[in-house]
Amino acid sequence: MASEIKKDNVVKENEKKVNQLGPFLVGLGAILLVVIFSIFILPHFIGLFAIILSPIIILTVAFLVLWFIWAPNMVIGTFIPEGYCVIITRGQEEGQFVKAMIKWKGCTIDGKYNIIEMKPGEKEMDYVGFWSRSHIGMNFYFWPFDRIFAYDLKWKQFTHDEKVVDRDEHLYRVLLKPYVYYIDIKNAEDKDKVPQNMGIVAEMKIVNPYKATFKIQNWYRAVSNLIIGDLRDFIRTKSYEELINSEKSKDSLNDMIWKQRIEIGLAKEIEENYGVKIIKLTVVEISPADPEYSRATLRKIIAEKNKAAIEVEADAEAIKRSKETMGLATRMFLDHTKMKEQTMVDLISSNPEEFEKKYGKMFNKCLDLVQREMALAKGRLIDVRTDTAGIKGGDPLLTLIAANSMFNNQSSGGKSTSKKRNKDNDDEEECPF
């Protein structure tokens, strides 16, 4: 094959066709020279011994010409790389199909040109004839009447460093090993009528070289178009948010595309009609065709994440405060009653009604005191005790003090507190600590 060049991210072959006539004439000339030397010159030096030696010399030179000149240029024989297939046609390069020859350890090609793995004990000769098998490392055909089929193929390659490279080559062989291709979907409308772009990595391999090369003009374009059409229908059923947030659902986006659509339907159709097996599909990129929509969606997602984080933090703080309050109230209660913690737990577990009747009022007063003290420590409590008359006109001075103190505290952020107990409240039972 000709060497490759790169330009504008497109890889092309330097030469479109292999020159077979030139190497054939060079090799033929070398063989004729050896024949002339062996017949007319060599006998003058070694006499009748030349009759034995000359055929050996001629055959040796012919083999060397075949190995080093003709086979590399696909004249009479050819070297097939491991994991590839060569198709032979009669007449011209794109003439009548004759046969397909492969080289792949453990695999062979059957009568319907399907690539199959041989079972233990089976041999290549069980499936293909003598001239379709490899001999001394080469495969032979009747050149120039038969030709090696050549074709042009354009495709997108997904490289190991996750780059997409456009390739355009003139090929003489069909790759049988799995290969990673890239399929680009542009302006596919989602269910909100927003155009989306999606990048798909497809791992595929050819399992029937005859179908892939003779039943369709360009198998990669045909397979890509079928996949693109099917995925456009899929995108039409989802919003952008549903596509990018699919990891929250039971099935991931790749599973929804592969298991629920391609694998059960389109993949089988493609393999049956075009001899191409889709091994795996993976979404590597999805974004709105309009960049502004993508940025707006990103801002929305960030805002939702921040809101969720704030809510979690607030819940955690509330739980923390609740634990602190109950802990302090419980310690106060135990200190006053001289009760052990395990005794209180056992009493609540065995007879909660009795505990509530005997200690409920005292525990609630301890809890109320703790809550007030914690609020006072943070400047959040205005505690003015008045009787009912004080609120409904009984003592306007206390009402005014309470309102003014609350106003000043909210305005200045201070911890101003006014406390007064009505004489009627002096008789109330208090927690003694």
Protein Blocks (a to p, Z undefined) as FASTA:
>chain_A
ZZdddeehiacdfbfbdcfklmmmmmmmmmmmmmmmmmmmmmmmnommlmmmmmmmmmmm
mmmmmmmmmmmnopoiacddehiacdddehiamlccfbdcdddehiacdfkopacdddeh
iafklmmcfklpceehiacdddfkbccdddddddddddfkopacddddddfbdcfbdcdd
ddddehiacfkopacddddddddddfbfklmmmmpfblmlmmmmmmmmmmmmmmmmpcfk
lmmmmmmmmbdfklmmmmmmmmmmmmmmmmmmnopacfbdcdfbdcdfblklmmmmmmmm
mmmmmmmmmmmmmmmmmmmmmmmmmmmmmmmmmmmnopafklmmmmmmmmmmlmmmmmmm
mmmmmmmmmmmmmmmmnopaccddddfklmnopammlmmmmmmmmmmmmmnopacdcddd
dfklmmpccdfZZ
